Amino acid sequence: MRNFGKIAMIFFLLMIVNACSQQEIPNAKNWKVNDFTFTDQNENNLTKGDLEGKVWIADFIFTNCNTVCLPMTSNMKKLQDKISEEGLEDVQIVSFSVDPEFDNPAVLKKYGESFQADFDNWSFLTGYDQETIESLAKDSFKLLVSKPAEGDQVIHGTSFSLVNQDGIVVQQYSGLEDIPFDDIIKHIKILQSN
């Protein structure tokens, strides 16, 4: 009977240790990303299904942007470098163009190259109409995208969105100022360990 008590105590302690090791992302969102099939900078299709099993970070930019997109893309490049320095694998970056009429694959490729983006895990997407990207941003990422009738600028959110292996947005961060790089890396590690 004494042995049964010891076994029960060991089992109980193992349960506690296991529960403590299951870290969670604070204030996690739970937004399902809708299915998509878009075109990347190399004119290849990228689908939501292609990202299954990977952690990914998404943002919304466009190449003619004269305000927020340059610093956002620069910050995303810094994040890509930090992901590489940490040796994190199966992490994808996805930048959706909010101006698909202008941003064809060749334009996006040149834009990415200007930031020395590593296209091995960073895709710049286009190949849809304006209504499609505005709906995806609103429905899946809770972000505004709106192209006014006049001018060539597009209004859009500036967040970086962290998406888990099941295609669920779990967190958003500023992509413009005071980027919490350490938190993003920590949260990626939590997703990959769970």
PEPEBEL-V470495 format. One record per pair of residues at least 4 apart in sequence whose C-alpha atoms are under 7 Angstrom apart, sorted by the first residue. I is the first residue (numbers start at 1). GAP is how many residues later the second one is. If there is no record, write none. Layout:
BEGIN
i=<I I>
gap=<GAP GAP>
END
This chain:
BEGIN
i=<1 2 3 4 5 6 7 8 9 10 11 12 13 14 15 16 17 18 22 23 24 25 28 28 29 29 29 30 30 30 31 31 31 32 32 32 32 33 33 33 33 34 34 35 36 36 37 37 37 37 38 38 38 38 38 38 38 39 39 39 39 39 39 39 40 40 40 40 40 40 40 40 41 41 41 41 41 41 41 42 43 46 48 52 52 52 53 53 54 54 54 54 54 55 55 55 55 55 55 55 56 56 56 56 56 56 57 57 57 57 57 57 57 58 58 58 58 58 58 59 59 59 59 59 59 60 60 60 60 61 61 61 61 61 62 62 62 62 63 63 65 65 68 68 69 70 71 71 72 72 72 73 74 74 75 75 76 77 77 77 78 79 79 80 81 82 83 83 83 84 91 92 92 93 93 93 94 94 94 95 95 95 96 96 96 97 97 97 98 98 98 99 99 100 100 100 100 100 100 103 103 103 104 104 105 105 106 107 108 108 109 110 111 112 112 113 117 118 119 128 129 130 131 132 133 134 134 134 135 136 137 137 137 137 137 138 138 138 143 144 144 145 145 145 146 146 146 147 147 147 148 158 158 158 159 159 159 159 160 160 160 160 161 161 161 161 162 162 162 162 163 163 163 163 164 164 164 164 173 174 174 175 180 181 182 183 184 185 186 187 188 189 190>
gap=<4 4 4 4 4 4 4 4 4 4 4 4 4 4 4 4 4 4 172 167 166 162 142 143 140 141 142 138 139 140 109 137 138 108 135 136 137 107 134 135 136 102 106 13 11 12 8 9 10 11 7 8 9 87 88 89 90 4 5 6 7 86 87 88 4 5 6 65 83 84 85 86 64 65 67 68 82 83 84 63 62 4 4 113 114 115 112 113 36 37 38 110 111 35 36 37 108 109 110 133 35 36 37 106 107 108 35 36 37 103 104 105 106 35 36 37 102 103 104 35 36 37 100 101 102 35 36 37 38 8 34 35 36 37 7 35 36 37 40 48 4 88 4 108 4 4 4 105 4 103 104 4 4 41 4 100 4 4 38 40 4 4 102 4 4 4 4 5 102 4 30 29 30 28 29 30 28 29 30 28 29 30 28 29 30 6 28 29 35 47 56 4 31 4 26 27 28 29 30 4 5 23 4 22 4 21 4 4 4 16 4 4 4 4 5 4 5 4 4 4 4 4 4 4 4 4 11 12 4 4 4 5 6 7 8 4 5 6 14 12 13 10 11 12 8 9 10 6 7 8 6 16 17 18 13 14 15 16 12 13 14 15 8 10 11 12 7 8 9 10 4 5 6 7 4 5 6 27 6 4 5 4 4 4 4 4 4 4 4 4 4 4 4>
END
